[in-house]
Amino acid sequence: MILSDTNKLYTFIFACLAFLLLADYALAQFTLSGELRPRTELRHGYKTLPAEGAEAAFFTEQRSRLNLDYSKELYEIGLSVQDVRIWGSTGQLNKTDGRFSVHQAWGQINFNKSLSLKAGRQELVYDDQRILGSVGWTAQGRSHDALLLKLDQEDWSLHGGLAFNQDNNPPEPAKLFDTYYSGVNNYKTLQYLWYHRELESTSFSILGLNNGVQLPDSTVNFTQTVGLTGTHKISDFGVNVAFYYQTGTDPTNTDVSAMLASASLSYSGLDNMNLTLGADYLSGTQPDQADNHSFNPLYGTHHKFYGFMDYFYVGNPHNQPISSHNNSVGLVDLFVKSGFSLSEKSSLSAALHQFYSPVDIVDPNNLSSTMSSTLGTEIDLVFSHALSDEVSIGAGYSQLFGTNSLEAIKGGSSSPTSNWAWLMLSFNPVFISM
């Protein structure tokens, strides 16, 4: 019997109540919480430059989640189900629409206070989320089907994760032969090791990740990413650095040699204000290079880093304007970010990004010449206000001033105004906690 989305929701709620009854008798910890987050957006040049005469998009998208956390001394359970929809995409008399899904469903065995094994669908979030992140800004978020072994001490941690993915074609119980993986925008296999150390005023992490992608000829190509991130605090100053190197073979059977470098300096000694200056460098591929030198930040929360208008590395390419070139031009991002505390419950943040290409860009109107490396300037403003511990409101405005070089790698026109505005309500109630 196939359950409707409504029946699935009732089943989930019943399971939550059952856990609650068990928790009462077993002296376990139980939390049932929720999230309801409608966000209205006005887009005209978000992610890509608008065409001449293009009208703005205007819509409201909502994420609704139920979260269950249950823990005892030996084990822990985490369940999170969600409904993601655009207002109006379902009719008024709708019975079911297929938008109900599982965001997380994992179990963890605690062998002792330090060693644990976590299995199931889960978010993988590490360091500043540059390579592995939850992508919480998007309505759907990101989660993985993975097995994770964790060793956590007071001042250091060592995690090892692995995943091996298969599609449902043919569905079980007819899945008897072969491990070919297709039809899903995902890696076939993933393994990583992460080490983190906390010192008195310094912390650092080392990450090694092996990413395998299934090819149509049934082989699997692997890329390896290794890197170091670190932070150091001196009085009111904070230094953040990151370096990653990528090698292996990409899905087009091209050799990879790419890098990411980042550095920023923060100052928090001003009244009700903090300031950050920094730069990100992600290598790109020259139009005449046979190897792939374009760094891929993989499964990070890219919206956090390279401008809130998501022109770079958020599921949309910025490649050379020649059909034979499938690799990105990379990115140099020089930025200034500041945060202002307006009151105990209100804050304002502002950011200025100046974007460049680290490699030559071919002029699409004259393939024998190149264009300016300047891609554009972006301004991001975000206001947030907490009405209570569980309810908040946020609003933002961003504007991009693009160039002819940005037109060449993204399409569209830099002449019309490219801007984006949004308004979001966030409800995060805790229904039961015991």
Secondary structure, DSSP 8 states (H G I E B T S, - for coil): ----HHHHHHHHHHHHHHHHHHHHHHT-EEEEEEEEEEEEEEEESSSS---TT---EEEEEEEEEEEEEEE-SSEEEEEEEEEEEETTSS-TT-S--S-EEEEEEEEEEESSSSEEEEEEEE----TTSSSB---TTSSS---EEEEEEEEE-SSEEEEEEEEE----SS-TTS--S-----SSSS-SEEEEEEEEEE-SSEEEEEEEEEEEEE-TTS-EEEEEEEEEEEEEEETTEEEEEEEEEEEEE-TTS-EEEEEEEEEEEEEEEETTEEEEEEEEEE----TT-SSB-----TBS-GGGTS-TT--SSSS---B-SSTT--SB--EEEEEEEEEEE-SSSEEEEEEEEEEE-SS--EETTEEEEE--SEEEEEEEEEEEEESSSSEEEEEEEEEEEE-HHHHHHH-S-SSS-EEEEEEEEEE--EEEE-
